Amino acid sequence: MKRIISLALAVFLGGAVVQSLLPWWSLPVFAALLGLWFKVGPMRALLGGLLGGALLWGGYAAVLNTQNDGLLSERIGLLLGGASGLVLILLTAFIGGLFAGLGALTGSLAVRQQ
Amino acid sequence: MQLLRFFLALAATAALTILASWHQPFGSPLPAVGTFFSPFGGFWQNTVQVGKYSNEELYFPELEGEVQVVIDQRGVPHIFAPSLADALYVQGYIEARDRLWQMDISNRATIGRLSEVLGERTLQRDKEQRRKGLLWAAENALEAWEKQPEEMAMINAYCAGANAFLEQLSPAKYPIEFKLLGYEPEPWTPLKTAAFFQSMAQSLNFRHDDLAATNTRQLLGDSLFQLLYPEHDPAQSPIIPQSVRWDFQPAAGDSVQARAPASEPMMSGLLPHRSVRQPSPFIGSNNWAVAGSKTASGQPILCNDPHLPLSLPSIWYELQLHTPELNAYGVSFPGIPGIIIGFNKEVAWGVTNVGHDVVDWYRMDWANPEKTAYRFGGQEKPVREVVEVIQVRGRAEPVRDTVRYTEWGPVVYEDPEHPGADLAMHWLAHELPEDRPFFELGAFYRLMKADSLGDYKEALQGWAGPAQNFAFASRQGDIALTVNGKLPVKSPQQGRFVRDGADPVAGWDGYIPYAHLPRVINPERGFVASANQRSTAADYPYYYNGKFDHYRGRYLNRRLDSLQQITVEDMKALQLDNYSIKAEEGVPLLFALLEQSAASVPKHEALELLRSWDYRFEADAEAPAFFERWWAAAYRLSFDELYALQEKTNEVLMPESWRFFDMLEEVPQHSVFDYQGTPAREQASDIVRMALDSVLQNYEPEAWQDYMDPFIRHLGRIDAFNRADLPTGGYHDALNAVDGGKGPSWRMVVELGEQPKAYGVYPGGASGNPGSPFYDIMVDDWAAGRYHPLHLMEDGSDTTVEPLYQMTFKPAE
């Protein structure tokens, strides 16, 4: 459990830096490197990545949405068939979690398990 | 085993990552999901912090001195610069900041480069724009402007500012439309500024009925044609009052009568083409100025409300420009330096469109089947072939289209099955401007710094087109209106029908000399006004034709005649006036005919409503929709023969509504009123009755705003960014010409005096970003008929304006 949270924190904090500098697909790449580095089992890597990525993307989206009074998310929601701002944040969190999780999983599988 | 799992995980991650980076995957309209949803680079980055604004300091080596910008509570920039170049540099920077995508897409739409980013769906549109030669027109305009250092300096400063913004812009901050559509902005160039100018010529000076009129005249014969489609509305009240005398002889050789053929030759063979897209006939505008003798304050008041297709972002951008030599406030077009409609401490000016027909069509007489040469004045002339290369997103190879340029202009219509019906277009906007001391931008520059009637007169000499009615008022007490622009000299009827392209005499005979243009200065009646109606009464010595307003102009002149002790509030009310003479005349006429019809008049609540109606197209009134349905049904029954002609040819001309009402009154027994669907021979009264019965059959009360459906469309047709169901009345034949997606795109009222008292509103906001509170900040005010005070600040520290934040642009240390 501790390892999962450490990995999640690493994805969250490191991801924030990496993502501000590089394109969006740096997220799975970076998570894969962390998966390699942390030497955790594949399930834990997946969960840690998922958690970190979801928090990073969902959390940042939630902050931006709040500062914006939901002006833009209302319109983007309309564009996507009537989704609310909250749904968009959850969707963003899911996409972030998915790619960070898959990345970390791949990384963890690259090293020989004990 | 683990190796297999690793490769599976790697493959899945890589595949999903690639999929999520794919714009419009599998032909869907979706943007790349990963890119779009990433809060670090996707749409979340387009959110702006509401209510939190901080001052900015920016450094640009191109600047000559320090420029201060006060952004007011509505997001309007007030720019204080040490030179004109610096002011326009910052105008370019800020307009790009607020409207970058609008500038890009407008340019693509104009010169036919939409498909490059939008794919197949805009290919036909692009082809049409290229055939219409919009880019050629822009190149010609720029070629002339380049000879004028003053104007090129203005354009270059503006472009440099816009590009300075673009250079520092990270992809994460690209306007959201770039992200949705998946492409990148390009630098702004002088040619794009010229192209924007020509897009205005297209919006304003491109209406023509030549094809439809030619076909319809052939099918109906000349006498019926002239009856249904007269050129003059005898009830019209022209822009230039009849008190103005034409104390000149039309320039020798330019005389209309000298060249007039006995009658306009009739063409044989119908034209098979479908017309290129044209601007709506209901695009028009109002402007007027009242002299101090008619106002409560004793100071002149100027008003202007240009009617255009309404869009978000709005076509207008509001700003103040202050330099040592000028201090002006008004609205600009993003992409063009300077202020188009506005005021300063001494003067105010506004524009409406001139409806003169400046697009004529010529049937080509090809000299060979390859169409490489054509007959012209007894000779064979080679065509200039231009291969248009259109990049289409999703296609490996670009689409090529060969456009043939002739003496007249580009051959726009070509039909492989009917080579004898190919048509070349002569459009004024294509012409290489002749040498002048300055051009259109120079005219705006001179208006911005004008302080007298003399300055106004001088400024307009630079303006060739699109021809506009320039209204003017000054603090010194002068008012004026000029029908201004380059207008061709034509013989009677010329330009109504397609002409013989082999005959050089079929062309225009020069241009109306500047001194002969219709104008009025300080008329006795104490006001000048225009609403796109005919420029002059029939005694003007030059022939002209075109599409003209028939109701707004009459109403405007009537109201301004009767008003005295006018206040700013009166003028706002007049801009918002929903009264229409069409209803005032049409309703009693319909009832009179109804009573003549054989059957007894039915009792119905809708008829009672209509009888007691005040002829105002108010948002919640029910009579207007009923009136519209009734007369439109009568119109369709009357002109059923014309609708039937549409089976024979694509383009049929329909009579204007004023002519329909006139015929109901003047020739009620004419055979045109005989409905073909019955054996009986109907008259106007029968038709009116039949129309009423059909409308009453499915009658349901409907508020006018639901029928008229006012809305503002996003420029890229992204419906989620629209503003729909706006609570406003209006009618295209009323001064408040709101009509569905079109209407007053900027309302301005300026009372001159010690300090100008100015008010304005447009249905949009400073920002083009749908994630900004300024995106549509004025839409509700506009719909409700509210105005905002427009403060002409004296300097950057003027306390009449409370800054939201300030920007300081400094030359690099």
Interface residues (C-beta under 8 A of the other chain):
Chain A: Q19 S20 P23 W24 W25 L27 P28 A32 P42 W57 Y60 A61 L64 N65 Q67 N68 D69 L71 L72 S73 R75 I76 G77 L78 L79 L91 T92 I95 G96 L98 F99 L102 G103 L105 T106 L109 A110 R112 Q113
Chain B: Q2 R5 F6 A9 L10 A12 T13 L16 T17 A20 S21 V33 G34 T35 F37 S38 P39 F40 G41 G42 F43 W44 Q45 N46 T47 V48 Q49 V50 K52 I176 L180 I718 D719 A720 F721 P770 G771 S772 P773 Y775
